[in-house]
Amino acid sequence: MGGDMSKSFRFILFLLFVFAFLISAPLLVLYTAGYRFDLAHGRIVHTAVLSVTSTPRNATVLIDASTNSDRTPAVIETILPGEHLVSLEKTGYLPWETHLEFKSREARVIGPITLFLDTQPELQEVLPGSILTPHPPTNRFAYVTQESSWLEVWLVDITKEEKRLLMRLPYDARNQHNLTWSKDGGYLLLSETHGTQSDLHVTRVSDGFALELPEEAEQVQSYWWDLENEEILYTDSLRGITRIAVHSGTVELIPVEAKLVTTYKDQRIILSESNNRSVVSSYIGGTASIITYLPLGAYQLVEAPSGILGLQDVQHSRLILIDLSNQDQPILLNEEARLWKWNSDNNTLLYSTGYDLKRYIRSIHENQTITRLSKSITALDWYPASSTILYQSDGIIESLNIDNTTILSQTTLSQGITGFFWIDQNGQNLHLLEKNGETWNWWTRELQK
């Protein structure tokens, strides 16, 4: 009798194992395939996948405040469909978080997300002088100060951690002064303006050598650097527009009436006026070809990628980009803009009217609005080699991490310091220059180690 019960028990136990296997095996297969039971909706759903990377690496990934075992770069395959709070945390860095909507079977890729150090700006130095101009690509800035009867121009090279005197000229209180960098920052120009005319002084930045300029650099009405050739300076005076090679001192009078002149490859690009409109033309030898027409305006040349002519209409606060190689549709952009900055690969332009952030993408010839603000934007920049934007408004510097035109996150980097800023090319430091009466406060905030 005991043997029969033992056999019956073993048979029942066998049936239970078989039943459990028949139930668990499909569940295991479904689980492995990414299916989960959604308690909130009482059903089985296929999960979504999130791939996330960050700079720096090894940040902890949290989904709805729950820590995952993976650190960036991470792939998380068990996200239920719906909206979730995705966070990244790393010791010593400001936290990052965003809300993302996931669909069943969706594979989402975000990053690299830039994490910034949890630091505060530090005052580096208080600099005398009323004029200061930076050259962010070389991580330098120059400023003008008046000492006794002398006017001095000082150069600060942040990378080399050095400060040195570049120019010293007799000081005349009747003159107004301005500093202008050449295209690549190899030369620095100081103008002394009295009335409507200016005298120009140019120094080679590498060794502080004061160049001897021809008389065409005296009593000029306006001046500008060539956008292609580092050593070419243009002056406009009663003589007309003159092209000066500052290193050799050679001079060439531009043989046509023009408002602006620059070069592109073997062409001379000229902006002139005719029949109540502005004309952009290219000259090769003595042959002129009209590129496009523009409304009359107060135009200045501005930095743009090679092959694109950048013009700012100061009178109407407009930015115009002209493709010099496109005869059919040369005007790429003609928008109101007060601030702008190209990203590191010169494909995307970030610009602002003062109360918004927009971008123009060259490769797809598309304008996109990122966001609008109620307070005025006073400065903007790209964080190097990433999809992160920095802008300043009301003395606050914010960083926006964007995915296409979607703002994933916003992080405050600095408060209470007004002025202008730029970022090291390696992305390690943010520099702020703040005007304070007759002095400048130079602040630095560490972003990355």
VEXBA-174931 format. One record per residue: residue in one letter; x negated, y negated, z of N, C-alpha, C in turn. Coordinates in steps of 0.001 Angstrom, whole numbers, padded with zeros to 6 digits, always signed. Last residue first. Layout:
N
AXYZXYZXYZ;...
This chain:
449
K-037442-067258-016579-038776-067028-016041-039738-066671-017175;Q-035281-069929-017643-035725-068533-017693-037119-068423-017083;L-034795-072566-016794-033705-071737-017300-034022-070254-017298;E-035519-075225-014662-035979-073936-015173-034765-073095-015555;R-035322-078571-015469-034586-077465-014847-035057-076166-015484;T-036789-081686-014861-036918-080402-015513-036123-079362-014736;W-036656-085236-015442-036242-084054-014696-036492-082793-015531;W-037807-088377-015193-038011-087164-015986-037742-085961-015089;N-036436-091524-015259-036628-090333-014434-036727-089104-015346;W-037791-094615-016138-037164-093387-016602-037456-092274-015606;T-037120-098123-015358-037904-096893-015329-037091-095737-015914;E-035540-100294-015048-036754-100470-015841-037643-099242-015822;G-032695-098403-014667-033194-099768-014653-034377-099927-015597;N-033170-095482-015605-032848-096008-014283-033441-097412-014164;K-032374-092888-017801-032728-094300-017663-032258-094809-016321;E-033648-089665-017881-032565-090510-017361-033067-091936-017185;L-034098-086785-019525-034694-088103-019372-033571-089091-019059;L-034622-083358-018961-033674-084466-018968-034435-085771-018733;H-035221-080155-020245-035792-081440-019837-034745-082534-019983;L-035237-076796-019424-034423-077882-019928-034995-079179-019368;N-037254-073943-020245-036948-075128-019448-036044-076087-020198;Q-037347-071692-021965-037651-071549-020545-037188-072725-019694;G-037082-071559-024738-035882-071474-023920-036124-071416-022423;N-039101-072033-026478-039006-070671-025932-037825-070494-024982;Q-038767-074735-026955-038532-073810-028062-038440-072363-027588;D-036988-076382-024276-038212-075811-024852-037862-074855-025979;I-034337-078626-024960-034749-077340-024414-036056-076924-025071;W-033304-081935-023892-033645-080947-024905-034181-079712-024199;F-031199-084809-023233-031937-083617-022842-032352-082827-024071;F-030440-088067-021870-030451-087089-022954-031369-085946-022559;G-028199-089233-019344-029327-089468-020241-029266-088506-021395;T-027532-088443-015869-027140-088884-017203-028388-089147-018036;I-026800-086215-013415-027937-086816-014110-027491-087166-015523;G-024689-084829-012228-025107-086095-011637-026308-086751-012279;Q-025658-081434-012731-024639-082430-012420-025299-083696-011894;S-026238-078512-014723-026743-079714-014053-025594-080680-013834;L-024912-076252-015602-026362-076178-015400-026916-077375-014646;T-022026-074307-015542-022586-075621-015242-024063-075477-014903;T-020708-072331-018118-021547-072364-016925-022118-073759-016747;Q-018207-070423-019611-018730-071771-019411-019470-071812-018088;S-017514-067913-022134-017784-068364-020762-018283-069790-020772;L-016495-067569-024699-016477-066449-023760-016649-066929-022330;I-014630-069133-027012-015510-069432-025888-015393-068297-024877;T-014562-068299-030385-013992-068023-029066-015019-068322-027987;T-015615-068447-032855-015156-069716-032278-014512-069514-030907;N-018045-066134-032307-017388-066815-033418-016915-068176-032900;D-018346-066544-029115-018253-065390-030002-017393-065839-031172;I-020434-068540-026989-019341-068392-027943-019495-067107-028751;N-020987-070074-023980-021335-068881-024745-020168-068579-025670;L-021937-073224-023075-020819-072450-023605-021381-071266-024365;S-023035-075099-020330-023388-074157-021391-022148-073376-021777;E-023113-078568-019438-022437-077277-019450-023026-076406-020562;I-024067-081142-017441-024504-080325-018565-023883-078944-018420;I-022631-084202-016571-022651-082758-016308-023104-082038-017573;G-022175-086882-017105-023303-086533-016256-023412-085059-015914;D-020043-086782-018928-019829-087348-017597-020935-086923-016625;S-021502-084146-020628-020335-085009-020555-020163-085472-019122;Q-023532-082316-022819-023468-083166-021629-022251-084078-021716;Y-023964-078861-023798-023521-080230-024048-023433-080982-022720;L-025194-076023-025438-025275-076883-024268-024771-078272-024656;I-024221-072812-026580-024243-074256-026801-024401-074962-025464;T-025343-069721-027754-025000-070531-026591-025217-072008-026901;S-026193-067600-029288-024926-068246-029625-024429-069063-028439;S-029772-067940-029866-028592-067338-029247-027347-068086-029702;A-032274-069287-030313-032057-067887-030718-030888-067229-030000;P-032075-071808-027805-032821-071133-028872-032409-069677-029044;Y-028979-073451-027478-030001-072692-026771-030726-071840-027810;W-028441-076553-029125-028333-075091-029143-029355-074510-028184;D-026924-079547-027744-028067-078780-028251-027682-077308-028324;L-025936-082963-027027-025661-081546-027282-026901-080879-027846;A-024507-085799-025319-025657-085071-025858-025261-083621-026072;T-022061-086866-024611-023171-087790-024818-024426-087122-025353;I-018619-086718-024982-019858-085940-025041-020999-086877-025402;S-016029-088024-022910-016976-088219-023998-018207-087321-023859;K-013233-085955-022037-014303-086888-021682-015369-086885-022771;S-011590-084053-023085-010968-085337-022745-012008-086387-022378;L-012426-082009-025946-012589-082427-024566-011930-083782-024341;R-012065-079024-027858-011857-080466-027728-011914-080826-026246;T-014008-076522-029619-013200-077001-028491-013044-078509-028581;I-014610-075683-032280-014864-074820-031134-014001-075234-029943;T-013639-075618-035607-013521-076346-034351-013687-075377-033192;Q-015584-075209-038529-014810-074585-037459-014793-075500-036230;N-016090-074980-042013-016028-075831-040828-015146-075175-039780;E-018156-073198-044276-016929-073268-043479-017112-074171-042270;H-019972-071742-046018-019426-073071-046329-018092-073285-045609;I-021345-069553-045371-019969-069311-045810-019235-070616-046120;S-023840-070647-044809-023775-069407-045584-022373-069103-046091;R-023411-072922-043134-023822-073064-044532-023534-071813-045356;I-020998-073859-040990-021825-072701-041316-022141-072740-042802;Y-020527-076299-038572-020489-076040-040004-021463-074915-040306;R-018562-076835-035662-019748-076309-036325-019470-076077-037799;K-017707-079051-032951-017425-078357-034197-018715-077756-034732;L-016284-080348-030137-017437-079608-030610-017003-078826-031850;D-015221-083671-029163-014991-082304-029598-016328-081648-029920;Y-015692-086314-028770-014672-085690-027927-014332-084272-028384;G-017650-086985-030520-017734-087575-029194-016747-086950-028232;T-017643-085561-032760-017186-086943-032902-017342-087706-031594;S-020369-083330-033308-019292-083830-032451-018935-085257-032818;Y-021850-080168-034357-021676-081620-034392-020439-082032-033599;L-024148-077777-035402-023237-078161-034327-023091-079675-034364;L-024685-075863-038194-024781-077218-037669-023720-077407-036589;T-026475-073045-039175-025276-073550-038499-025547-074915-037885;N-028909-072506-040346-027701-072077-041043-026446-072700-040447;N-031382-072844-039144-030898-073878-040062-029680-073448-040875;D-032132-071193-037123-032307-070676-038484-031769-071626-039550;S-031556-072704-034810-032943-072361-035108-033146-071839-036527;N-029048-075229-035696-029569-074126-034895-030924-073692-035447;W-028927-078812-035706-029007-077540-036421-029518-076460-035489;K-026749-081175-034281-027994-080420-034109-027892-079113-034892;W-025260-084395-033560-025355-083141-034303-026700-082491-034048;L-022942-087057-032988-024023-086205-032495-024049-084946-033348;R-020971-088238-034429-021878-089118-033691-023092-088368-033148;A-018998-087931-037316-019918-087292-036374-020807-088351-035735;E-016676-087158-039789-017011-088066-038694-017892-087323-037691;E-018061-085619-042746-017211-085616-041558-017631-086712-040587;N-018757-083916-045221-018545-085361-045087-017538-085549-043969;L-020719-081427-046718-020022-081900-045513-019920-083412-045571;L-021621-080918-049277-021283-079801-048403-020427-080238-047227;I-021596-082067-052428-021287-082509-051068-020810-081318-050240;P-021918-080852-054977-023096-081147-054150-022783-081508-052701;Q-020739-078993-057059-020144-079434-055798-021267-079742-054804;D-022492-079033-059371-021026-078963-059488-020324-079489-058237;Q-025178-079035-058776-024667-080139-059584-023139-080180-059619;N-027166-078283-056259-025820-077942-056731-025238-079140-057472;S-029475-079022-055056-029591-078082-056173-028240-077711-056779;L-028928-080605-052895-029641-081221-054015-029762-080307-055226;D-026127-080968-051122-026953-079896-051670-027623-080414-052944;I-025704-083170-048519-025666-083038-049975-026639-081953-050404;L-023755-084239-045854-024773-083277-046272-024600-083022-047756;I-023053-086932-043763-022885-086379-045104-024065-085454-045398;L-021260-088205-041100-022417-087402-041466-022125-086750-042814;R-020200-091411-039925-019979-090200-040696-021315-089535-041027;S-019671-094033-038880-019963-092877-038017-019649-091560-038722;H-019566-096234-040487-018322-095480-040327-018497-094221-039479;Q-022149-097300-040314-020993-098193-040271-019706-097449-039960;V-023868-095191-040717-023801-095797-039390-022554-096649-039243;D-023785-092400-042246-023178-093701-042487-022935-094340-041126;Q-026518-090410-042730-025584-090902-041717-025087-092271-042146;L-027442-087628-044676-027202-089070-044598-026231-089363-043465;G-029600-085191-045862-028748-085599-044752-028656-087111-044683;L-029888-082998-048470-030071-084400-048107-029084-084749-047004;I-031437-079905-048619-030199-080619-048279-030562-082046-047877;G-033888-078849-048987-032933-078698-050082-031617-079386-049841;S-034409-077956-045609-034995-078227-046916-033976-077937-048020;P-031979-079277-043262-032810-078208-043825-033314-078572-045214;A-032411-082654-041984-031573-081581-042531-032493-080495-043075;E-032371-085817-040372-032982-084500-040544-031967-083481-041040;V-031251-088652-042303-031318-087869-041071-031860-086479-041394;L-031274-091972-043522-031670-090582-043712-031741-089884-042365;Q-028384-094079-043445-029719-093754-042970-029997-092284-043274;Y-026190-096557-044825-026717-095204-044760-028137-095159-044195;A-023457-098140-044658-024785-098423-044107-025468-097086-043835;G-021656-097903-047814-021818-097755-046369-023222-098148-045951;L-019412-097066-050435-020410-097975-049882-020460-097819-048366;P-018891-093543-051084-018403-094895-050804-019548-095771-050284;L-020928-091822-053551-020414-091977-052186-019804-093362-052041;Y-021664-089397-056075-021281-090750-055688-020724-090720-054262;T-024506-087348-057015-023142-087568-056538-022931-089043-056246;I-026675-087193-058854-026270-086019-058070-024835-086174-057594;I-027861-088230-061960-026957-088540-060856-026528-087248-060173;S-031192-088408-062844-029979-087588-062927-029118-087889-061715;A-033734-090059-064750-032826-090037-063601-031630-089139-063889;T-037116-089937-065605-035757-089524-065957-034892-089396-064711;G-039762-090310-065247-038947-091514-065399-037508-091209-065713;G-040293-087768-063035-040957-088645-063987-040173-089935-064071;I-037203-087386-061889-038370-086577-062223-039088-087294-063341;Y-034973-088370-059482-035860-088856-060526-037017-087876-060668;S-031569-088172-058583-032901-087582-058533-033701-088092-059725;S-029242-090172-056684-029829-089707-057931-031170-089042-057659;V-026284-091341-055416-027440-090515-055067-027962-089903-056359;V-024787-094444-055034-025137-093404-055992-026374-092666-055483;S-021952-096157-053749-023322-095695-053580-023564-094512-054511;R-020046-098758-055331-020179-097441-054732-021657-097087-054637;N-019735-101065-056887-019057-100954-055602-019002-099528-055059;N-021547-100651-059080-020088-100744-059272-019328-100444-057985;S-024049-099192-057148-023625-099594-058493-022104-099570-058560;E-026943-098606-055203-025570-099085-055275-025256-099557-056679;S-028854-095647-054274-028709-097012-054767-027235-097390-054762;L-031136-093377-053161-029780-093870-052912-029739-095333-053344;I-033142-090890-054636-032909-092321-054423-031422-092575-054189;I-035731-088623-054591-034298-088787-054339-034048-090231-053928;R-037918-087289-056824-037736-088443-055953-036230-088670-055821;Q-039155-083925-057012-038171-084954-057335-038261-086114-056341;D-040547-081689-056451-041174-082624-057392-040233-083762-057782;K-039304-081483-053243-040148-080782-054209-040785-081805-055141;Y-037966-084489-052639-037616-083075-052524-038334-082338-053636;T-038207-087613-050836-038629-086659-051859-038094-085269-051556;T-036481-090799-050674-037192-089691-050050-037587-088726-051171;V-035095-094017-050144-035890-093139-050999-036457-092014-050133;L-032438-096419-050237-033206-095398-049539-033944-094541-050557;K-031736-098405-052030-031486-098638-050616-032306-097675-049756;A-033335-099758-054972-032829-098665-054144-032555-099166-052739;E-034439-100291-058231-033746-100873-057088-033095-099757-056275;V-037602-098747-059054-036169-098952-059267-035571-099597-058022;P-040286-098210-058485-039970-099037-059659-038487-099263-059909;I-041872-098693-055432-040821-097911-056092-040264-098739-057245;L-045307-099061-055268-044042-099787-055287-043015-098962-056060;E-047550-097429-053220-046846-097359-054500-045524-098099-054367;V-050749-097130-051709-049455-097807-051777-048873-097645-053174;T-052894-095478-049344-052480-095782-050712-051030-096258-050743;G-053775-094677-046880-053492-096092-047056-053077-096463-048466;S-054222-092089-046085-055161-092683-047041-054957-094173-047227;H-052185-091825-044143-053532-091300-043904-054560-091967-044811;V-049830-092931-045149-050450-093554-043977-051878-093053-043731;A-048821-093930-048095-049440-092731-047548-050296-093176-046369;I-045898-095679-048695-047231-095773-048103-047667-094390-047626;R-043868-097194-050994-044240-095876-050471-045687-095942-049995;T-041583-099847-050747-042967-099418-050955-043185-098072-050292;I-039039-101727-052169-039371-100548-051368-040757-100053-051759;G-039728-105291-052283-038998-104102-052683-039377-102951-051776;R-040821-107553-051284-041507-106959-052428-040685-105836-053053;L-039378-108067-049055-039088-108899-050215-039769-108357-051463;S-039052-104585-048045-039338-105993-047786-038951-106803-049020;D-039235-101501-046637-038397-102336-047493-038626-103785-047095;T-041332-098634-046652-040984-099939-046097-040169-100709-047119;Y-041941-095244-045793-041350-096212-046717-041060-097514-045973;L-044572-092922-045486-043739-093925-044827-043224-094889-045895;I-045838-089694-045383-045278-090746-046226-044306-091615-045432;E-046758-087460-044091-047624-088645-044091-047052-089811-044885;E-044916-085338-044394-045229-085845-043063-045945-087196-043083;N-042402-085078-046690-043847-085280-046564-044162-085997-045258;E-039618-084974-046353-040354-083793-046794-041845-083898-046502;L-038577-087393-045560-038014-086190-044945-038767-084918-045317;D-040535-090260-044691-040079-089306-045693-039599-088030-044994;W-039383-092748-042364-040310-091695-042746-039687-090809-043812;W-038676-096254-042865-038270-094888-042524-039340-093922-043016;Y-037618-099687-042421-038652-098685-042657-038093-097311-042289;S-036922-103170-043147-036555-101852-042637-037652-100866-043024;Q-038348-105467-043622-036967-105585-043168-036441-104263-042602;V-041684-106419-042676-040744-105576-043409-039347-105747-042811;Q-044189-107613-041945-043010-108398-042288-042029-107594-043164;E-046389-105055-043069-046167-106280-042317-044931-106996-042856;A-047046-103040-044706-046457-102654-043427-046230-103860-042522;E-048388-104131-046808-046986-103765-047046-046283-103284-045781;E-051014-104300-046133-050179-105461-045812-048698-105192-046058;P-051750-100932-044883-051848-102063-045820-050890-103174-045441;L-053090-099803-041711-052034-099850-042715-052231-101041-043635;E-055184-097753-040182-055196-099094-040762-054199-099128-041919;L-054216-095943-037289-054413-096010-038736-054357-097458-039220;A-055768-094987-034409-054897-096024-034962-055197-096188-036445;F-055839-091808-032989-056497-092718-033933-055481-093686-034520;G-055046-089818-031238-054813-091204-030849-055447-092218-031772;D-055205-087213-032061-056407-087792-031445-056245-089252-031043;S-052554-086491-032729-053523-085466-032328-054734-086046-031609;V-051144-088729-033664-050892-088234-032323-051987-087289-031842;R-052138-091640-035142-052161-090188-035299-052128-089555-033910;T-050043-094507-035229-051136-093785-034583-051005-092293-034873;V-049124-097547-036703-049022-096085-036727-050268-095470-036105;H-047113-100387-036665-048379-099827-036208-048202-098311-036111;L-045552-103103-038398-045615-101690-038054-047026-101270-037671;D-043377-105825-037901-044735-105372-038188-044875-103958-037630;S-040269-107027-039238-041037-106188-038312-042452-105964-038829;Q-037632-109471-039267-038799-108820-039849-039598-108078-038781;T-035683-111023-038207-035240-109950-039102-036408-109166-039691;G-037106-111665-035149-036055-112080-036057-035575-110901-036881;H-039542-109411-034922-039296-110807-034575-038316-111362-035598;T-040583-106295-033768-039599-107033-034555-039437-108441-034013;E-042832-103887-034126-042666-105149-033392-041779-106043-034247;S-042874-100350-033890-042482-101560-034633-042359-102730-033666;L-044930-097608-033975-044414-098667-033098-044100-099874-033959;L-044898-094204-034774-044844-095580-035281-044254-096499-034223;L-046893-091393-034806-045956-092186-034019-046053-093630-034483;Y-047324-088203-036367-047595-089638-036302-046502-090319-035477;G-046454-085612-036167-047892-085833-036255-048286-087288-036126;G-043800-084849-036190-044354-085361-034946-045854-085583-034975;D-042745-084208-038606-043225-083105-037774-043880-083567-036483;K-041868-086868-039464-041056-085660-039612-041466-084554-038649;S-042803-089342-036952-042782-088790-038304-042069-087445-038283;W-040887-091266-034598-041758-090137-034916-041693-089829-036407;T-040846-094550-033381-040288-093611-034351-041314-092533-034656;L-039902-097143-031139-040794-096029-031448-040092-095065-032391;N-039770-100742-030952-039111-099456-031147-040165-098411-031508;H-039251-104035-029562-040085-102906-029956-039259-101633-030105;Q-039195-107566-030111-038509-106344-029719-039280-105159-030291;N-040992-110489-028989-040786-109351-029894-039926-108260-029263;R-041525-112324-027083-040508-112687-028070-040150-111509-028975;A-043627-111461-025578-042289-111288-025013-041183-111619-026007;D-046200-109664-026671-045502-110898-026990-044050-110717-026566;Y-049283-108183-025878-047851-108245-025606-047309-109622-025923;P-051617-106454-027933-051256-107670-027187-049741-107781-027050;L-051613-102852-027486-051510-104038-028328-051230-105260-027459;R-052547-099593-027551-052567-100781-026697-052632-101995-027602;M-051585-096134-027724-051730-097467-028320-051840-098512-027224;L-051857-093808-026122-051931-093737-027574-052204-095088-028223;L-052999-092260-023197-052689-093524-023843-052873-093390-025350;R-051516-089194-021971-052632-090008-022446-052131-091249-023168;K-050988-086324-020080-050470-087646-020421-051647-088508-020840;E-050278-082793-020137-051190-083934-020169-050446-085206-020542;E-049368-080116-020519-049356-080750-019199-050367-081898-019136;K-048961-078942-022911-050355-079027-022459-050491-079637-021074;T-046164-079219-022968-046772-077900-023117-048201-077886-022588;I-045771-081969-022793-045302-081109-021712-045980-079746-021776;D-047405-084770-023250-047346-083463-023893-047015-082440-022809;V-046658-088051-023509-046585-086943-022553-046415-085659-023349;L-048264-091062-024321-047751-089788-024810-047768-088770-023686;W-047627-094566-024270-048158-093360-023638-047469-092129-024219;V-048517-097717-025246-047704-096567-025629-048379-095314-025084;E-048449-101028-023934-049088-099723-024020-048064-098654-024404;L-049280-104352-024271-048209-103395-024493-048864-102036-024708;W-050715-106720-022007-050831-105657-022982-049546-104824-023058;S-050987-108440-019945-050764-109043-021256-050826-108017-022374;S-049657-106243-017667-050301-107549-017773-049983-108158-019140;E-048168-103784-019425-049130-103975-018345-049875-105280-018553;Q-045294-102219-020346-046015-103480-020452-046874-103677-019205;T-044717-099185-022212-044744-099946-020966-045563-101210-021164;V-042983-096681-023911-043658-097979-024003-043576-098667-022651;Y-043469-093145-024500-042772-094287-023914-043650-095525-023957;A-042762-089948-025918-043611-091139-025817-042792-092271-025215;F-042871-086375-025525-042154-087640-025599-043133-088784-025404;R-042777-082970-026732-043474-084203-026345-042481-085344-026245;N-042219-080561-028053-042130-080656-026595-042939-081839-026068;T-041971-080451-030726-043336-080343-030209-043386-080445-028683;P-039166-080686-031004-039866-079539-031603-041292-079357-031094;P-038490-083192-029544-038265-081861-028982-039019-080719-029657;H-039735-085956-028904-039842-085147-030118-039730-083691-029682;P-038148-088903-027441-038698-087543-027404-038897-086972-028809;T-038869-092177-026347-038317-091347-027423-038957-089970-027407;L-038223-095141-024603-038723-093774-024531-038070-092967-025641;I-038526-098317-023197-038341-097547-024424-038961-096170-024238;S-039173-099544-020848-037787-099655-021278-037491-098812-022511;G-041236-098486-018047-040976-098820-019440-039510-098792-019792;P-042566-095788-015990-042214-097185-016264-041869-097379-017737;L-041216-092778-014705-042057-093415-015712-041621-094853-015929;V-041472-090439-012280-040767-091676-012593-041681-092489-013489;E-041409-086864-012649-042127-088132-012587-041161-089279-012851;Q-039813-084612-012054-041223-084455-012377-042004-085749-012178;L-037304-083365-010086-037858-084617-010597-039357-084449-010808;E-035517-080491-011069-036567-081057-010212-037141-082303-010878;P-032270-078997-011070-033278-079847-011710-034257-080412-010675;Q-032025-075708-009555-031587-077089-009656-032667-077900-010381;T-031053-072300-010441-031979-073318-009946-031344-074696-010086;D-030573-069447-011366-029800-070222-010397-030739-071217-009720;L-031157-069011-014859-031615-068977-013476-030747-069865-012598;F-028665-067693-017052-029551-068776-016644-029925-068652-015169;L-028238-065365-019634-028075-065645-018211-029109-066694-017802;T-026725-064950-022667-027829-065631-021994-027455-065906-020542;I-025885-061973-024247-025414-063014-023336-026625-063624-022626;P-026355-060991-027596-026890-061039-026236-026366-062245-025445;G-022810-060179-027070-024187-060444-026683-025092-060661-027890;I-020533-057519-027574-020795-058901-027177-022256-059031-026783;V-018361-055457-029300-019780-055762-029091-019901-057228-028711;R-015964-052910-029002-016259-054343-028874-017740-054534-028579;A-013837-050794-030523-015244-050889-030122-015636-052357-030164;E-010645-049462-029731-011453-050594-030182-012886-050474-029665;R-008867-047545-028826-009864-047121-029810-010782-048255-030273;S-006572-050075-027931-006893-048652-027951-007823-048342-029114;K-008092-053278-027242-007075-052434-027864-007523-050975-027831;F-008698-055766-024809-009132-054558-025498-007930-053812-026057;E-009618-059025-024142-008476-058174-024447-008974-056987-025271;L-011539-060451-021532-011472-059881-022867-010251-058979-022992;H-012825-063119-019728-011677-062231-019879-011608-061766-021326;T-016106-063314-018248-015133-063691-019266-013979-062700-019235;E-019081-064472-016572-017853-063687-016652-016937-064223-017737;W-022118-064504-014796-021436-064745-016080-020185-063890-016107;P-024015-066145-012197-023143-065078-012715-022474-065508-014019;L-027401-067213-012393-025994-067574-012270-025123-066459-012844;Y-029974-065240-010821-029353-065861-011989-027898-066204-011697;G-030886-063815-008667-031625-065012-009032-031041-065773-010196;T-029762-060706-009842-030314-061454-008718-031165-062634-009204;K-027029-060720-011986-028448-060399-011837-029016-061292-010753;E-024022-059718-013555-024701-060267-012384-026147-059805-012367;L-021218-060172-015576-022621-059774-015516-023259-060466-014321;S-017869-059023-016172-018840-059868-015477-020232-059276-015589;V-014673-059117-017478-016017-058558-017674-017022-059530-017064;L-011449-058371-016815-012487-059332-016443-013837-058628-016557;H-009168-057403-019400-010061-057074-018296-011036-058214-018064;E-006102-056469-020896-007043-057533-020558-007857-057142-019332;G-005893-053332-022767-005366-054440-021981-006439-055474-021709;P-006914-049900-022465-006386-051012-023254-005756-052073-022352;L-009683-049102-020301-008272-048949-020670-007813-050124-021517;I-012860-048011-020995-012070-049204-020712-010635-049001-021207;T-015069-046269-021203-013861-045869-020461-012984-047058-020101;E-017613-046732-022162-016663-046060-023049-015315-045773-022407;I-020096-049033-022408-019073-048545-021480-017911-048025-022301;V-023426-049462-022734-022253-049075-023522-021260-048431-022567;A-025889-052029-022194-025000-050970-021708-023886-050717-022711;P-029129-053336-021577-028032-053110-022537-027199-051891-022157;T-027418-053721-018439-027621-054154-019831-029022-053808-020313;R-026702-050697-016659-027167-052076-016703-027473-052433-018151;D-024223-048445-015365-025110-048913-016418-025490-050372-016212;S-022391-048045-013396-023745-047557-013151-024726-048089-014186;N-020349-050883-012635-020672-049706-013428-022108-049297-013141;T-018223-052227-010151-019577-052081-010673-019717-050784-011450;S-015352-054085-010606-015862-052765-010255-017211-052562-010934;A-014272-056439-011513-015004-056484-010234-015504-055124-009769;D-013452-055724-014085-012444-056006-013055-013052-055877-011660;I-016519-054401-014467-015228-054469-015147-014159-054594-014078;L-019867-055462-014534-018677-055219-013726-017445-055358-014603;V-023244-054691-014874-021982-054915-015580-020829-054561-014653;T-026294-056236-014012-025218-055326-013608-023930-055701-014319;A-029013-056539-016294-027960-057177-015514-026875-056145-015203;N-031193-055775-017889-030983-055154-016571-030017-055927-015682;R-032656-058669-019600-032021-057362-019515-031766-056970-018056;P-031940-062285-019577-032789-061101-019577-031961-059806-019448;T-029784-061431-022047-031132-061973-021886-031154-062761-020584;S-027816-058501-022802-028046-059781-022133-029522-060147-022197;T-025089-056671-024283-026512-056923-024072-026679-058295-023441;V-022582-054227-024494-022975-055550-024020-024475-055606-023791;S-019869-052618-025829-021330-052655-025870-021759-054074-025512;L-017048-050852-024926-017712-052155-024858-019215-051947-024874;V-014219-049181-026147-015655-049127-025885-016208-050544-025897;A-011049-047944-024849-011869-048795-025710-013326-048698-025267;T-009158-044824-024713-009880-045963-024157-010622-046743-025237;H-005906-043839-025351-007288-043730-025813-008032-044987-025370;V-003701-042712-022735-004123-043670-023758-005555-043377-024160;I-000832-041348-021289-002215-041090-021694-002561-042029-022848;R+001123-043162-018819+000934-042478-020089-000551-042249-020341;G+001952-045158-016931+002368-043767-016839+002225-042992-018128;H+001073-047681-016715+002146-047462-017683+002610-046011-017721;A-000773-047524-014664+000119-048688-014706+001300-048464-015640;L-002292-045275-015193-001345-045243-014077-000334-046374-014158;D-003170-043726-017945-002950-045111-017534-001866-045116-016456;F-005535-041321-018343-004149-041524-017905-004042-042940-017345;R-007558-041297-021330-007380-041431-019886-005893-041608-019580;Y-009841-040153-023814-008467-040353-023369-008419-040415-021840;G-012338-039524-024869-012051-040893-024485-010628-041171-024076;A-013073-036957-025280-012764-037742-026477-012379-039172-026147;T-013192-035999-022701-014440-036185-023431-014226-037046-024664;Y-010456-035896-022220-011299-036785-021416-012603-037088-022155;L-009665-033914-024016-009127-035272-024151-009993-036287-023404;V-011112-031777-022931-011369-032204-024307-010884-033628-024519;L-009919-031667-020434-011357-031934-020531-011726-032415-021926;L-007316-031060-021165-007581-032321-020471-009047-032707-020561;P-007703-028509-022307-007284-029628-023165-007546-030986-022513;A-008618-027253-019818-009435-027291-021036-008993-028405-021979;S-006603-027353-017868-007791-028203-017734-008598-028319-019017;I-004592-025521-018720-004267-026920-018443-005510-027801-018517;L-005918-023160-019071-005102-023646-020176-004715-025109-019982;F-007061-022933-016537-007925-023135-017701-007137-023719-018866;A-004819-022505-014967-005645-023693-014720-006544-023998-015915;F-003998-020092-016060-003128-021261-016160-003936-022559-015977;V-006151-018505-015319-005815-018663-016736-004970-019910-016945;F-005961-018728-012545-007168-019202-013232-006892-019441-014713;L-003454-017526-012156-003666-018921-011761-004892-019518-012456;L-003961-014949-013044-002998-015767-013778-003162-017253-013446;F-005766-014205-011038-006209-014250-012433-005279-015130-013261;L-004075-014202-008836-005207-015151-008866-005738-015326-010296;I-002413-012114-009575-001843-013472-009434-002954-014519-009515;F-004290-010066-009514-003590-010372-010764-003009-011791-010734;R-005019-010025-006854-006034-010343-007856-005382-010724-009185;F-002574-009353-005736-003191-010652-005399-004215-011053-006462;S-002203-006786-006773-001232-007853-007100-001838-009237-006854;K-004369-005485-005595-004302-005593-007051-003351-006704-007466;S-003625-005757-002915-004884-006345-003365-004884-006516-004870;M-001270-004321-002869-001213-005755-002595-002476-006451-003072;D-002279-001778-003435-001354-002385-004383-001266-003901-004185;G-003850-001391-001130-004503-001472-002435-003623-002117-003471;G-001944-001231+000859-002863-002375+000887-003551-002543-000439;M-000824+001197+000000+000000+000000+000000-000859-001247+000000;
